[in-house]
Amino acid sequence: MKLFIDSANVADIKKAYKVGVLSGVTTNPSLVAKEGVKFEDRIEEILKLVPKVESVSAEVTPDAITAEEMIAQAEELIKINNYDKNITIKLPMTLDGLEACRYLADKGIKTNVTLIFTVNQALLAARAGATYVSPFLGRLDDISEDGVQLVVKIAELFRIHNLDAQIIAASVRHPDHVTRVAMAGAHIATVPFSIIEQISKHPLTDQGLEKFAADWKKAVKS
Ligand code: G3P
C-alpha cells in the first residue's frame, strides 16, 4: 500500500517527502481553508515541493456544483502544473462530479472521486473512469459504521470485476486504520503527518536504542 499525505501544510508535506515514503498528496477545501492562503497558490507550491510523487489531488471548490463548473475549474487547475501528469482533479461524489470525471478521464486527466461512503458509490466512480476513489473511513466510524469494512468490500468488488481505479483510504484517524486498510487491499492510505510519525514508533524501538547507546558508551569508556 502506498502512502499519501493528507495535508495542505507546507511544513508537514516537506517533512513527509524528506522521509522518502510519500507517493502523493491529497488536499481538500477544509485543509486548504485551514492554511489561510489562496487555493491555487498553495496547490502550485505543493506541486513544486513534491516533484517525484504520482499524484497531487486538488479539489474543485464547493461553489462548483454543475459538471460544467467543475470542468472549468479543472481546466484552470491543470494549467498550474503546466499540464503535467501528477496533478489529479478531485471531484465530489455527485452525478455532476461523475459527469466531470468521465469528461476529464477521457482527456487523460487523473481524477479522484471523494466522499465515498458506499460500495455502489465506488462502483459508479470507477465506471466514470476515476483514477482514484476515496472512501472516508473515520467519518463512517463516527456514525457507528465500520469504515474499514467499506474498504474491504470495495477492494473485493474491484478485484472481482477487474476495475482498475485505485482505492485511497481517507479520513484515516489512527495507526490501526492504516494496518487494517493495508491488509484489506487499499492501494493507498492518505494520512496526516502525525500518523506517519505515530506508525514509525514503537516503545521497544526506543528502549532498544537506549540500550544500544548505553552499551556503546560503556564499551567506549572501557
Ligand atoms: O482525506 C479526507 C480527510 O481529509 C477527512 O478527514 O478526519 O476530516 O474525516 P476527516
Residues whose N, C-alpha, C, O or C-beta is under 5 A from the ligand:
A	BS01	G3P	D6 G138 R139 A170 S171
